[in-house]
Amino acid sequence: MTTEERGTGSAGVALEAVGLTKEFKGFVAVNNVSLKVEKGTIHALIGPNGAGKTTCFNLLTKFLQPTRGKITYAGRDITRLAPAEIARLGMVRSFQISAVFADLTVLQNVRIALQRTRGESYDFWRSEKNLTRFDDEARSYVAEVGLSEFLNHRAAELSYGRKRALEIATTLALDPKMLLLDEPMAGMAQEDVERISTLIRRIGETRTILMVEHNLSVVADLSDRITVLARGEILAEGNYAEISKNPEVIDAYIGAGHE
Ligand SMILES: Nc1ncnc2c1ncn2[C@@H]1O[C@H](COP(=O)(O)OP(=O)(O)OP(=O)(O)O)[C@@H](O)[C@H]1O
């Protein structure tokens, strides 16, 4: 696999938004946002409560249609495509934990994700033989997220942080070049935050990542580039050292009651 195919490498834009705007009955939640996510980088979208991060993320992942603006991925206009179509192009939004089957084992969960990707039949509960074909590949994704010792544990038995790791493994099974993570640290205890941070950094070595994240020390630790939203607009962009000393960014966070 070339670096280009993995979505890594020094040059090029993976995802680009131009003039992205979303209005809800006249209320402008996202206003004329233009941003570029460079291939092979970890890019964070941050901002105080109500800044428009979730709306922006839903627009970029095609869960919402923009009122105005254009989105391109790998040079292709994806503005009107559905999430499943962009997933086929290699840009995948991480599933919610609820998408993990609690009564199935870690291995079974990843196997099913693989089977779905390969467009195999949906009656997976009947064709055990069919599924075992994916075992080796599933094991490699389980190893990538550090869950090998839990291979045969039911998902329900895993800690919250390990469930998130499993959820990421099922996303990796779709072989994404770009991953979009919605608040990957939400609800995590400190030890899980460290585990998932390490995991995201490792995954980001060979893929492009865009994440919305509230935990600023995680953002500082992981991100190559950060876009700060406030009141639906881009307030600042840069690395953590740059944005953290930007007076407008500090004001926006203090004004919104953050630390
Ligand atoms: N479906 C909707 N209908 C009307 N207004 C909405 C809708 N979705 C979001 N908004 C409004 O858009 C603004 C931005 O919301 P959004 O959830 O994108 O912000 P956020 O930065 O993700 O906030 P938080 O950090 O609190 O999750 C808010 O004022 C919100 O009330």
The ligand as an SDF file (V2000), in Angstrom:
LIG
                    3D

 31 33  0  0  0  0  0  0  0  0999 V2000
  -31.6900   20.7080   14.8130 N   0  0  0  0  0  0  0  0  0  0  0  0
  -31.5060   21.9540   15.3140 C   0  0  0  0  0  0  0  0  0  0  0  0
  -32.4990   22.8590   15.2900 N   0  0  0  0  0  0  0  0  0  0  0  0
  -32.3110   24.1160   15.7740 C   0  0  0  0  0  0  0  0  0  0  0  0
  -31.1630   24.5540   16.3080 N   0  0  0  0  0  0  0  0  0  0  0  0
  -30.1330   23.6980   16.3820 C   0  0  0  0  0  0  0  0  0  0  0  0
  -30.2420   22.3620   15.8860 C   0  0  0  0  0  0  0  0  0  0  0  0
  -29.0420   21.7360   16.0730 N   0  0  0  0  0  0  0  0  0  0  0  0
  -28.2430   22.6500   16.6760 C   0  0  0  0  0  0  0  0  0  0  0  0
  -28.8930   23.8130   16.8450 N   0  0  0  0  0  0  0  0  0  0  0  0
  -28.3300   25.0460   17.4490 C   0  0  0  0  0  0  0  0  0  0  0  0
  -27.1330   25.3520   16.7870 O   0  0  0  0  0  0  0  0  0  0  0  0
  -26.1630   25.8480   17.7110 C   0  0  0  0  0  0  0  0  0  0  0  0
  -24.8920   25.0220   17.6030 C   0  0  0  0  0  0  0  0  0  0  0  0
  -25.1570   23.7250   18.1560 O   0  0  0  0  0  0  0  0  0  0  0  0
  -24.0780   22.5480   18.1410 P   0  0  0  0  0  0  0  0  0  0  0  0
  -24.7060   21.3960   18.8430 O   0  0  0  0  0  0  0  0  0  0  0  0
  -23.5890   22.3370   16.7650 O   0  0  0  0  0  0  0  0  0  0  0  0
  -22.9220   23.1810   19.0220 O   0  0  0  0  0  0  0  0  0  0  0  0
  -21.7020   22.4600   19.7360 P   0  0  0  0  0  0  0  0  0  0  0  0
  -20.5370   23.3510   19.5130 O   0  0  0  0  0  0  0  0  0  0  0  0
  -21.5920   21.0650   19.2690 O   0  0  0  0  0  0  0  0  0  0  0  0
  -22.1350   22.5260   21.2570 O   0  0  0  0  0  0  0  0  0  0  0  0
  -21.7910   21.5320   22.4870 P   0  0  0  0  0  0  0  0  0  0  0  0
  -20.3480   21.6920   22.7440 O   0  0  0  0  0  0  0  0  0  0  0  0
  -22.6340   22.1210   23.5750 O   0  0  0  0  0  0  0  0  0  0  0  0
  -22.2020   20.1600   22.0740 O   0  0  0  0  0  0  0  0  0  0  0  0
  -26.8070   25.8200   19.0910 C   0  0  0  0  0  0  0  0  0  0  0  0
  -27.2960   27.1010   19.3930 O   0  0  0  0  0  0  0  0  0  0  0  0
  -27.9500   24.8390   18.9040 C   0  0  0  0  0  0  0  0  0  0  0  0
  -29.0290   25.1670   19.7690 O   0  0  0  0  0  0  0  0  0  0  0  0
  1  2  1  0
  2  3  1  0
  2  7  2  0
  3  4  2  0
  4  5  1  0
  5  6  2  0
  6  7  1  0
  6 10  1  0
  7  8  1  0
  8  9  2  0
  9 10  1  0
 10 11  1  0
 11 12  1  0
 11 30  1  0
 12 13  1  0
 13 14  1  0
 13 28  1  0
 14 15  1  0
 15 16  1  0
 16 17  2  0
 16 18  1  0
 16 19  1  0
 19 20  1  0
 20 21  2  0
 20 22  1  0
 20 23  1  0
 23 24  1  0
 24 25  2  0
 24 26  1  0
 24 27  1  0
 28 29  1  0
 28 30  1  0
 30 31  1  0
M  END
$$$$
